Amino acid sequence: MKKDEPPLDFPDTLEGFEYAFNEKGQLRHIKTGEPFVFNYREDLHRWNQKRYEALGEIITKYVYELLEKDCNLKKISIPVDATESEPKSFIFMSEDALTNPQKLMVLIHGSGVVRAGQWARRLIINEDLDSGTQIPFIKRAMDEGYGVIVLNPNENYIEVEKPKIHVPSSSDSSDEPAEKRERKDKVSKETKKRRDFYEKYRNPQREKEMMQLYIRENGSPEEHAVYVWDHFIAQSAAENVFFVAHSYGGLAFVELMIQREADVKSKVTAVALTDSVHNVWHQEAGKTIREWMRESLSTLQDSLK
């Protein structure tokens, strides 16, 4: 761990990073035209990683803007009955997502840092927007008359700074003999000194300690999929619902099947599982679910011929 790493103070815009997406959707340096460089400072892996994460957060917001401006999707807050003060998440929907009588496309991404509208942050940064985002899927679906719902299964909590808790020192106990209190104070100071010394290397810039406040009924990708099903997809007018579920999104879909089997079978026409990590045996999906999934995958393959 480097004690002398530069401040973890990064720009909050692409322009601040001196990067922009060109006409091909590729991220390029504004001055040099070069692709993104991870090892911006040699031998400072932690700092480079933090810089990469900061850029990733900006790209997440950038993709959200594209979903609204380029794809004309609406940002819908959840839980639908959330109070003003409680943690919230959101999904994106086309104008006709709930009213389209024919077709509805539902997109679920995988696990990790990706958020609504993304397949892979690495591909967005190192390849282009078409490779790493769901935007080509969304635009084609809308061109072909589908309503669209984009899930946001990794937005499970908000982070807030941990409150500082006052721990009374041994000197607060006035009943103890003075000599005993002094010994305790000495041990306490030595312990604090060692802890501070370690902390200086583990967290040299003393980043704020954060705590997670989970979003009601959306505290995991599986919960999120069931919530969006119950409050949106199940309420939609579409006769045919199609799912595209990538990586961990496939697992979330199977869990949805387990919890809402009859409802899913009645509305979902086909599901595409792309590089899915689901396991019908580990997730204890019954025989009827396994048979339905085989049939739905065959239906999708036939429709693509």
C-alpha positions in Angstrom: 0.0 0.0 0.0 1.4 3.3 -1.0 1.4 6.1 1.6 2.2 8.7 -1.0 -0.5 8.0 -3.5 -2.2 11.0 -5.1 -5.5 12.2 -3.6 -8.6 10.1 -4.5 -10.2 13.2 -5.9 -11.5 12.4 -9.4 -13.5 14.4 -11.9 -17.3 13.9 -12.0 -17.8 14.3 -15.7 -16.3 12.7 -18.8 -15.0 16.1 -19.9 -13.2 16.3 -16.6 -11.5 13.0 -17.3 -10.7 14.4 -20.8 -12.6 11.5 -22.5 -15.7 11.5 -24.8 -17.6 8.9 -26.9 -16.9 9.4 -30.6 -19.4 8.9 -33.4 -18.8 5.2 -33.3 -19.6 5.0 -29.6 -16.0 4.5 -28.6 -14.5 6.1 -25.6 -11.5 8.2 -26.6 -9.2 10.8 -25.1 -10.2 14.2 -26.2 -6.7 15.4 -27.0 -4.8 12.2 -28.1 -7.7 10.1 -29.5 -6.3 7.1 -27.6 -8.5 4.5 -25.8 -8.8 4.6 -22.1 -5.6 3.8 -20.2 -6.0 1.9 -16.9 -2.4 2.2 -15.7 -2.4 6.0 -15.7 0.1 6.0 -12.8 2.7 3.3 -12.6 2.9 1.2 -9.4 -0.3 2.7 -8.0 -2.8 0.0 -8.6 -5.2 1.1 -5.9 -5.3 4.6 -7.2 -5.7 3.4 -10.8 -8.6 1.2 -9.7 -10.3 4.0 -7.9 -9.9 6.2 -10.9 -11.4 3.4 -13.1 -14.3 3.1 -10.7 -14.9 6.8 -10.7 -15.1 6.8 -14.5 -17.4 3.8 -14.3 -19.9 5.8 -12.2 -19.9 8.6 -14.7 -20.5 6.1 -17.5 -23.4 4.6 -15.6 -25.1 8.1 -15.4 -24.2 8.6 -19.1 -26.0 5.4 -20.1 -29.0 6.4 -18.0 -29.2 9.7 -20.0 -29.0 7.7 -23.2 -31.9 5.5 -22.1 -34.0 8.6 -21.5 -32.9 10.8 -24.4 -32.0 8.4 -27.2 -34.3 5.5 -26.4 -37.2 7.6 -25.0 -37.6 5.4 -21.9 -39.1 6.7 -18.7 -37.3 6.3 -15.4 -39.8 4.8 -12.9 -39.0 4.9 -9.1 -39.5 1.8 -6.9 -40.9 0.8 -4.6 -44.0 2.3 -6.1 -45.3 3.3 -2.7 -42.0 4.5 -1.3 -42.1 7.3 1.2 -40.0 10.4 0.6 -37.3 9.5 3.1 -36.8 5.7 2.4 -34.1 4.3 0.0 -35.3 4.0 -3.6 -34.2 2.4 -6.8 -35.7 2.6 -10.4 -36.3 0.9 -13.6 -36.8 2.1 -17.2 -39.8 1.6 -19.4 -41.0 2.6 -22.8 -44.2 4.7 -23.0 -46.2 1.7 -24.1 -44.6 -0.9 -21.8 -47.8 -1.5 -19.9 -50.3 -0.8 -22.6 -48.9 -2.5 -25.7 -51.4 -5.3 -26.4 -49.0 -7.5 -28.4 -45.4 -7.6 -27.3 -43.2 -6.7 -24.3 -39.4 -7.2 -24.1 -37.8 -7.4 -20.7 -34.1 -7.0 -20.3 -32.1 -8.2 -17.2 -28.3 -7.7 -16.9 -25.8 -9.7 -14.9 -24.1 -9.2 -11.5 -21.4 -6.7 -10.4 -21.1 -3.0 -11.1 -23.4 -2.9 -14.2 -26.6 -1.1 -13.9 -29.8 -0.6 -16.0 -29.0 -0.4 -19.7 -25.6 -2.1 -19.4 -24.3 -5.6 -20.3 -20.6 -5.0 -19.4 -18.8 -1.9 -18.1 -15.5 -3.2 -19.4 -16.9 -3.5 -22.9 -18.3 0.1 -22.8 -14.9 1.5 -21.8 -12.7 -0.7 -23.9 -14.9 -1.5 -26.9 -17.9 0.7 -27.6 -21.5 1.5 -26.4 -23.1 -1.0 -28.8 -21.0 -3.9 -27.4 -21.4 -3.0 -23.7 -25.0 -1.6 -23.5 -28.5 -2.8 -24.1 -29.2 0.1 -26.3 -29.1 -1.9 -29.6 -31.6 -4.4 -28.2 -33.9 -1.7 -27.0 -33.9 0.3 -30.3 -34.5 -2.8 -32.4 -37.3 -4.0 -30.0 -39.0 -0.7 -30.2 -38.6 -0.5 -34.0 -40.3 -3.9 -34.2 -43.2 -2.8 -32.1 -42.3 -4.1 -28.7 -42.9 -2.3 -25.4 -39.7 -2.4 -23.3 -38.9 -2.8 -19.6 -35.3 -2.5 -18.4 -34.6 -4.0 -15.0 -32.0 -2.6 -12.6 -31.3 -5.7 -10.4 -28.0 -4.5 -8.8 -29.3 -1.3 -7.4 -30.2 -2.9 -4.1 -29.1 -0.3 -1.5 -27.9 3.2 -1.0 -24.7 4.0 0.9 -24.6 6.6 3.7 -21.7 7.5 6.0 -21.5 5.5 9.2 -22.4 7.6 12.2 -19.6 8.0 14.7 -20.2 6.2 17.9 -18.7 7.6 21.1 -17.0 4.9 23.1 -16.6 5.9 26.8 -13.0 5.8 28.0 -12.1 3.9 31.1 -11.6 7.3 32.9 -15.4 7.7 32.7 -15.7 5.1 35.4 -15.2 7.2 38.5 -15.5 4.3 40.9 -12.3 2.7 39.8 -9.0 3.4 41.6 -6.9 6.0 39.9 -4.0 3.5 39.3 -6.3 1.0 37.6 -7.8 3.8 35.4 -4.3 4.9 34.4 -3.3 1.4 33.4 -6.4 1.0 31.3 -5.9 4.4 29.6 -2.3 3.5 28.7 -3.4 0.2 27.1 -6.2 2.0 25.3 -3.8 4.6 23.9 -1.3 1.9 22.8 -4.1 0.0 21.1 -5.3 3.1 19.3 -1.8 3.9 18.2 -1.4 0.5 16.7 -4.8 0.7 15.0 -4.0 4.1 13.6 -0.7 2.9 12.3 -2.3 0.0 10.5 -5.2 2.1 9.2 -2.7 4.6 7.7 -1.5 1.8 5.4 -4.8 0.1 4.8 -6.7 3.3 4.1 -4.0 6.0 3.7 -6.5 8.8 2.8 -9.0 7.8 5.4 -11.9 7.3 3.1 -15.3 7.6 4.8 -16.7 4.5 6.3 -20.1 3.7 4.7 -23.1 1.7 5.6 -25.7 0.1 3.4 -29.4 0.8 3.6 -31.3 -1.8 1.6 -34.2 -0.9 -0.7 -37.5 -2.5 0.4 -38.4 -5.6 -1.5 -35.5 -5.0 -3.9 -32.6 -6.0 -1.7 -31.3 -8.6 -4.2 -31.5 -9.3 -7.9 -33.9 -12.1 -7.3 -36.2 -9.9 -5.1 -36.0 -7.1 -7.7 -37.1 -9.5 -10.5 -40.1 -10.7 -8.5 -41.0 -7.1 -7.5 -40.9 -5.8 -11.1 -42.9 -8.8 -12.2 -45.7 -8.3 -9.6 -46.0 -4.5 -10.0 -45.3 -4.0 -13.7 -44.9 -7.0 -16.0 -47.9 -8.9 -14.6 -50.0 -5.8 -15.0 -49.0 -5.2 -18.6 -51.5 -5.7 -21.4 -49.0 -7.6 -23.7 -50.2 -11.0 -24.9 -46.6 -12.1 -25.4 -43.7 -11.2 -23.0 -40.1 -12.0 -24.0 -37.1 -12.0 -21.7 -33.4 -11.5 -22.4 -31.5 -12.5 -19.3 -27.7 -12.2 -19.2 -25.4 -14.0 -16.7 -26.8 -13.7 -13.2 -30.0 -12.3 -14.8 -30.7 -15.9 -15.9 -30.5 -17.0 -12.3 -32.9 -14.2 -11.3 -35.3 -15.3 -14.0 -35.3 -19.0 -12.9 -36.0 -17.8 -9.3 -38.9 -15.8 -10.7 -40.2 -18.9 -12.4 -39.9 -20.8 -9.1 -41.9 -18.2 -7.2 -44.4 -17.2 -9.9 -44.5 -20.3 -12.1 -48.2 -20.3 -13.2 -48.2 -16.5 -13.8 -44.9 -16.6 -15.8 -46.1 -19.5 -17.9 -49.3 -17.6 -18.8 -47.6 -14.5 -20.0 -44.0 -15.3 -21.1 -43.7 -16.6 -24.7 -39.9 -17.1 -24.8 -36.7 -16.4 -22.9 -33.2 -15.9 -24.2 -30.5 -16.8 -21.6 -27.2 -15.3 -22.7 -24.1 -16.7 -20.9 -26.5 -17.5 -18.0 -25.2 -18.8 -14.6 -28.6 -20.3 -13.6 -28.7 -23.9 -12.3 -32.1 -25.5 -12.3 -30.9 -28.3 -10.0 -29.2 -26.0 -7.5 -32.2 -23.7 -7.5 -34.5 -26.6 -7.2 -36.6 -25.8 -10.2 -39.3 -28.5 -10.6 -39.8 -30.7 -13.7 -42.6 -28.6 -15.0 -40.3 -25.5 -15.0 -37.5 -27.4 -16.7 -39.8 -28.6 -19.4 -41.3 -25.1 -19.9 -37.8 -23.5 -20.3 -36.8 -26.1 -22.9 -40.0 -25.3 -24.9 -39.6 -21.5 -24.5 -36.0 -21.7 -25.7 -37.0 -23.7 -28.7 -39.8 -21.2 -29.5 -37.2 -18.4 -29.4 -34.8 -20.3 -31.7 -37.6 -21.0 -34.2 -38.6 -17.3 -34.2 -35.0 -16.3 -35.1 -34.7 -18.7 -38.1 
